Every structure is written in C-alpha cells, then in structure tokens.
C-alpha cells in the first residue's frame, strides 16, 4: 500500500520511461487476419493470443527475441489490447499518452479482484504504441456473463458460499460478484488509484467465477501529477459531480459507480433502464437527483443491500461511504443472511 504521505510524482512523458515487462516476440495472435478482433471498445480493439510464459521477464528485455514455444503447456491465453489510432503525429501522441496513463496506473496492481497486467508487446501495437497484454477471461464481462446465465445459481456452484446457494433470497453468486468488486475497489483506493470508469462492462469474470476490475484507461493515480480526465464514460453509472464538473474522478465517484454497477448485478437490469437517451439520464440525475428504482420483485433480505446502495450513491460526495466501509458492511450483510 502506498503511504498517504507519498510525494507527488509526475507521469512519465515517454513509454520508454515506464516500468513494464517487454513481451516482444513472446505473444502470438490466435487470428492474424484483420477480422480477428474479439471486442472493440471506445479507444481500443481486443485480440486473442497466446503468451510464452517461460520467456517472460520482470525487466525490459534487451536480449534477442526468442521464437514462440510450440509446447502448449507453456502458453497462456491472453487478451491483446491495441489502442485504435491512425498515422497522424498529433493523434499518435495523444494515444501514447493514454497508454502511458493506463500502464502507469495498472502495472503494479496485484489483487484477486483486479485484472493482472502482464506487460507490453511493441510488436503487436500500431505506430510505435505497444499493445497491452493481460490474461484472457473466457466468460467475458459481467454484463455478458450474467445475461448469458440467468440460472446462474446452478451453473457456478464452485464459488458459492460453501454449500449455501441463497443468502436471505439474494443469489450467493451475485452477492460474491458485488463483494469481490468492492474488495477490488478497496484495494485500488488503498493504493491511491481511482478507477474512474467502473461499470459492469469493465468487470471481467474469471474462469472460476470471481470478478476482476479491468480497463484502467481512465484511472488516476492520486500521488502522481499529469493525469487529466473527462466524463466520457457511461453516464448511467456516473456520479453527478462527474457529469457536471471537469475536476475528474475521485474516490467518492468510484463508490457511486460501484453502487450503480452492483445494482445491475443484483437486478439484472441497467440503472435507468427505461431511459434510452444519455441526455435524458443526465438531466434526471442532475436536475431531479434521480437514482435507480427499487425493483418490484426484490428478493427477501435485500433491504440490507439497498441501504448500502443508498449510502453509496448520495448526492454529496463527502456523505458517501468509503471503500473500507462498503466492504465491512457487505461482510456484515453476509453474516446476517447466513
């Protein structure tokens, strides 16, 4: 954990100044064609590939590149994140800044509920901007997984709370998604990292079912200067102050986003799911202080969770719970409902 008295450090201005594992020559794309994109986001394309784990190093590699090992046992399936860009010097510079920002915020994080950063692969990037490499999660995002598994209680018993399948009416699987996301966010905040864009599509599901917070493209290191932000995330998950200010995300805005994200885990529907225009959502949040509706068919016992949500999405940032309090409350809820 970073000490609270850590001096402010400037964000590196060059990719070469970052501390990362250079994976040049150690990653191979599964589909080398231009149609091999697995997922496209706002700023990047995601490809599937394989990493030769035996050849990875903890420092920037300077030795000659070795060929990818053919033995499948030494290969790990990975996601290759390639920032989308064109051959324009000005735009390339901006994209490189995004990559520096994401790498600086992400590379040192190690937690069960945070997607691991494996390194950079310059040979898979574009216009001098390396690709970011992370473990590939077959189950995809929380949005995709929960939508594809409506009968999730019977499909993922491996991560149930021991033999318990239901917590006072709340699916134990869903509860663990909420708790795991909270513990991942707690870890980020303890290490002076604000995620800045928490939402279900930025939570991946590990093969064993636990959630992994991912996508640090809008993250902010509180002990580093040089981070600028905007409110270009999904407005239905964002705190009012993010929608009305240029100050950028802070810990309380992450807590708000955690609550709206957890609401979707719990109910299976997006916050403000009956409102389809972003502008209408923003007006509702800012002008009417609107929040997601309490579901008509809420499982028994979920009033504890609802109270947690209400205390996490209060209008005034300083009145919201902090991450430590959220995790403590969730453990208390689990004890009450067992």
N, C-alpha and C positions, 0 to 999 in steps of 0.2 A: 504494500500500500504506500502511496506517496504521502509524505508528511505534509500537513497543512501549511507549513512554513516554507515549502519549496519555492525557490525563486522563479520568476517568470522567465521562460526560455523562448527564444524566437523560433518560429517554424523554419526548417531548412528551406533554402531557396532552390536547391538543386536535388534531383533524385539521387545523385552520387553521394550526397551528404547524409542520406538516411541509413539507418542500421537495419539490414534485412538479409535474408538468405537469398543468394542469387541462384536461381534454379535453371539457368541457361543449359540447354541440352538434356535436361532431366525430365521434361514434360512432353508428352506426345498427345496430340488431339485425337479423339476417337474417330471423328469425321473431319477429314481435311478439306472437304468441299466448302464452298461459300454458303451452302444451305445447312451447315452444321450447327447453327445457333440453337441452343436449347431454350434460352429465355432472353428477352430483350427488356431492359428497364429504361429509365429516363436518360441515363448517361452511358450505358454500357450494354454489351452483348455477353452472354454467358455460354461458354462451350464446355463440353465434357471431355476430359482427358485422363491420362494416367501419369503418375509421378513415380520415378525410380527412387524409392525411399533410401536405398542403400548408398546413393550418391549424394544425398543432401548434406550440407554443411551449415554451421551456425554463423559463419562469416561470409563476406562477399567472396565469391570464387574467383581465383586468378589463374588456376591451372587450366590446361587444355580440356576442352569439353569431352566427356566420355559418351559413347553411344548409349541409347536407352537399352536396358537389360531386357532380354526376351522372356526371362522367367517371370511368370505371372505372380508368383509368390512375393516378389519384391516390388510389385507395382500397386499403387494405391489410386483409387478413382478420385479424381479431383474436379473442381469447378475452375474454369479459366475465365476470369473476368477481364474483358478487353474494353477499355474505355472508348466510346464512339467518338471519332474525330475525322477531320478532313485535312488535306495537305495545305493548311493555311497557318503561317507562322504565329499570328496573333491568337488564333483559336487553339493551336497546339500548346502554346504557353499556358493558356487558361486550363486546359485539360491536365497538363502536367502538374499544375498547382493543386487540382482536385486529387490527383493520385498521391502527391506528397502529403496532403492533408489526411487522406484516408489511411495511408500507410503509417504515418506518424501516430495517429490515434489508435490504430488497431494492432500493430506488430508485436507489442509487448504483453498483450492481454492473454491470460490463461485461466479459464474457468469452465466448469462443466456446462454452463448455460450461455457461453459466448462462443461463436464460431471461431475456430482456430485459424490464424494467419500462418500460412506455410512459407510464403516468400514471393518474390517477383521473378517473372520469366520474360526477360527482354526480347527473346526470340519469338515470343507469341504476341507481342504488342504491336502498336502501329505508330509510325512516325516518331520513333525514339521514346515512346511511352510504354513501359513494360506492362505485361498482364499481371493481375493479382491472382494468386493461387490459394485455394482453400479446399478442405475436404468436401466431396460431393455428397449431398444428402438425397437418397433415393426417394424419400417420402415428400420432398419438396417443402413449400412454405406451409405455415399453419393454415392459411386461407385455403390452399389446395387440399391439404390433408384432411381437415375437418369437414370440408364439403364432400370429399370423396368417401368419407367414412361416417355416415350418420349413425351407424350402430357401433360406435367406437368402443363402448364398454366391453363388448365381447371380442373385439379384434386386437386389443392391445393389453391384455391382462398382465403381460410381463412387467409393466410399470405400475400396476395397481398398488395401492397402499396395503402391502402384504396380501391378505386374502380378501380385503374389503373392496367391494365394487361400487358402493354408493355411500356418499357422506351426507346423511340427512337429506337425501334427494338430489344432491349435486353429484354429477358423474365424477368419480375419483380421478379419472383420466383427465378430464377438463380441469379439475382443481389443480392437478400437478402441472398442467401447462401454465396456469396462472402463477402458481408458486415458483416454478422454475424460471419463468420470465422475470418475476420480482427479484429472485436471488441473483440472476444475471445482471439486472439493472443496479441492484445494490452493490455488486462488485465493481461495476463501471464507476459509480459515484464515489465509492471508497478510493478509487484510483484516479480521481479528478477528471473523469471522462464523462461528458454529456453526449448522449447518442444523437439527439436532435431530430430523429425521424422514426420513432418507434411506432410500428403498426403491424398487423398480422402478416403482411407480405414481407416484412423484414424480420420475421421469426421463422427459422427453419426447424424441421422435425428430424432429429437424429434417428438412425436406424432402430435404436432401442426405445424410441418414443419421447425422449426428453427434449425440451425446446432449446434452441440456440439463437440468441440475438445476433443478427448479421447486418451487413451493409452500413459501414461507417463513413460513407461519403459525405454526410452532413454532421459528423461528430465534431466535438470541440474539446480540446484539452484545456482545462481551466488554468493550468500552470504554464501555458505557452501562449505567446503572442502570435499574431499573424493569421488567426482564424477569422474569416468573415462568413456570414450565414445569410440565408434568405428563407422565406416562408413558402417554398415551392413544393413542400410535401403534400400529403393527402389531408385536406382541411378538416375532414370529418373526425380525425383523430387528434387534431392540434389544439393546444390551449389558446384561449382568447388573446393573450398577450403576444403570441407568435403571429397571429393574424393581423394585429394592429400596430406592431412595433418592428423596427429594424434592428433591435438590440440582439436578436438571435436567441437560440435555446439556452435554457439554464436547467438546473436540476428540477425545480418545480414543474417546468413544462414537460420534462420527461415523465414525471409522476402522473400528470394529467393524461399523457398519451398512453401510459401503462393502464390507466383505468379504462379508457375507451377501447383499447386493444383487448383487455381482459373481458370487457362487456361482450365483445364479439365472440371470444372463445366460449363464454358462458351461454349466450343466447343463440349463437349460430347465425346471427344477422348483423349487418353493419350498423354502426351508430347512425341515426338519422336515415334509416334505410328507405323511408318513404319520400325523401327529398333527393332529387337527382341532379340538381344544378349546384355547382360549387358556390356560386354567388349567393344562392338562397340559404345554403348551410352556414356560410359566413355571417350573413345578416341575422340568422336565427341565433347564432352563438353570441354575437357581439351586441345586437340590439335587444334581444329578448332573453339573454342569459339562458338559452335552451341547453338541455342535456338529453342524452338518450333516455327513452321511455322505459319504465319498469315493465317487464314482459307480462302479458295477460296470463300466461301459463308458467309461472315461475315455480320450480321445484321447491318442496318443503325445505326449510332451513336456509334458504339462500338470502334471507334478510340480513344475515351477517355479512355476506359479500356485498350486498347493495349498500350497506352503511359504509363499508370500506371504499367503494367506488365514490360515494358522495363526498367522503372526506378527502379523496384524492383528486377530484375534479372541481373543487371550489373555485370561484371566480378569482379570488385574490391569491396569488402565488404563495405568499407567506403563510396562508392559512391551511395549505395542503400538508398532508403527511410527507415525511421524508422516506427514503427507501428503507432505512432500518426499521422504521415504524410499520411500514407496509408488510415487510417480511415477518416481523414479530406478530402482527395482527393475524396474518394468514396462518401461522403456526398455531395461534390461539384458536382460530376457527376450526382447524383440523382436529384439535383436541376436543372441542365442544361437540363436534358432529360425529365423532367415532363411537 
